[in-house]
Amino acid sequence: MRRRGIAHFTSAGIASRTTQIGARSFEGIRRGLYSTSAQLAELDHNKLVIDRTKAPKPKIPNEQLVFGTQFSDHMLTVEWDKEKGWDKPHIKPYQNLSLDPASSVFHYALECYEGMKAYKDANGKVRLFRPMENMKRFNRSCSRLVLPTIKEEELLECIKELVRIDKDWVPQGKGYSLYLRPCMIATQNFLGVAPTGKALCFVILSPVGPYYRSGTSSLPVRLIADTKFVRAWPGGTGNSKVGGNYGPTVLSQKEAEKMGYNQILWLYGPDHQVTEVGTMNMFVAFQHKNGEKELVTAPATSEGVVLSGITRDSIIQLVKQLPGWRVTERPYTMKEIVDAHDEGRLIEAFGCGTAAVVSPIQAIGYNGKEISFPLGNSGQAGNLTQHLADTLAAIQYGEVPHDWSIVID
Ligand SMILES: *Cc1c(COP(=O)(O)O)cnc(C)c1O
């Protein structure tokens, strides 16, 4: 868009034509869609084929919802082939996939995904939270694995239609939502490590309750700072939501639980930089000696150590508006946390992500020492943590009008 604008100012005719060709091929490369000859089909939500289930499943009462274990009646699937592009999108009854065992997703983790939620407001309207950000990140993850990318607005239209069809599966009530899981997998049956010629994009829906139950914010968690395993490193894939990042963390998570902790605090480098917590972004609030209050989170750069969370970005934007606080994206280390703890300058800390939204941190185990964090007036979450959890929930459930919350039905 901007390129075309500049062309208008510089000169007419030829210049703007060149720019357009430039823009087109750039777009093509970005989308990975140019093959040698044929014009590849883009995803088109107008071509949606809808097959409704003849056997709807019984809905699950809120108190019986267990994160990521129950699924709605329908799913979305779209197939991609490198000769033809995107096929017609299909909404159909939730069902097994049938794949060749040689499909490269099974061998080389050519898979990436997204996590987003649909919320039901007090008027029964269904809302999504900043969904285009998920679409953009999905394409960035796909590009990292040379999986096909997909037209963001079109995929979002298909997802909206899927959620409308399953809107009775969006649970009502604060803390309850329908978790949406878009996923892209390589389905070519080929044992070589190479770009896939076939892929499947699918979206499944799972009704969920609070991650750890306690109103709008979750119950406080205890973390173990992992000085043995590393989640992500510069030049790696930590800033993409690729499945291969998560499988190897199961071992550390199991060891953490054996030691009586809920989650891993991921560190990086010999100076033990703090990066993320479990599958969430991490924030720490410091009281500085000059009286300033600073909320810090590690930078989510293209370097690849920290995933660029949408909840993280929303919190940064919210805290920028909060009087009395400075919010900073900068590297910080365990030493800074230990020093602040010893000097009584730790205000609070929390993790954040779509699943748990905001997760207060009670303590960090580090090098045999226990660093505890104040938990505010409620005794469940720091005051800033609680304020952010409440503010985000008010936006997500449509109690406070905000352009982050999109009504879809
Ligand atoms: C998904 C994810 C997050 C949170 O991102 P949101 O967009 O806020 O859900 C943070 N860290 C990791 C490693 C993640 O996979």
The ligand as an SDF file (V2000), in Angstrom:
LIG
                    3D

 15 15  0  0  0  0  0  0  0  0999 V2000
    1.1560  -18.7540   21.9730 C   0  0  0  0  0  0  0  0  0  0  0  0
    2.3300  -18.4140   22.8100 C   0  0  0  0  0  0  0  0  0  0  0  0
    2.3690  -17.2700   23.6060 C   0  0  0  0  0  0  0  0  0  0  0  0
    1.1820  -16.3650   23.7870 C   0  0  0  0  0  0  0  0  0  0  0  0
    0.7450  -15.7500   22.6210 O   0  0  0  0  0  0  0  0  0  0  0  0
   -0.7320  -15.1440   22.5590 P   0  0  0  0  0  0  0  0  0  0  0  0
   -0.8250  -14.5880   21.1890 O   0  0  0  0  0  0  0  0  0  0  0  0
   -0.8130  -14.1050   23.6100 O   0  0  0  0  0  0  0  0  0  0  0  0
   -1.6550  -16.2700   22.8160 O   0  0  0  0  0  0  0  0  0  0  0  0
    3.5360  -16.9800   24.2940 C   0  0  0  0  0  0  0  0  0  0  0  0
    4.6170  -17.7830   24.2220 N   0  0  0  0  0  0  0  0  0  0  0  0
    4.6160  -18.9080   23.4870 C   0  0  0  0  0  0  0  0  0  0  0  0
    5.8330  -19.7530   23.4470 C   0  0  0  0  0  0  0  0  0  0  0  0
    3.4770  -19.2620   22.7690 C   0  0  0  0  0  0  0  0  0  0  0  0
    3.4760  -20.3910   22.0460 O   0  0  0  0  0  0  0  0  0  0  0  0
  1  2  1  0
  2  3  1  0
  2 14  2  0
  3  4  1  0
  3 10  2  0
  4  5  1  0
  5  6  1  0
  6  7  2  0
  6  8  1  0
  6  9  1  0
 10 11  1  0
 11 12  2  0
 12 13  1  0
 12 14  1  0
 14 15  1  0
M  END
$$$$
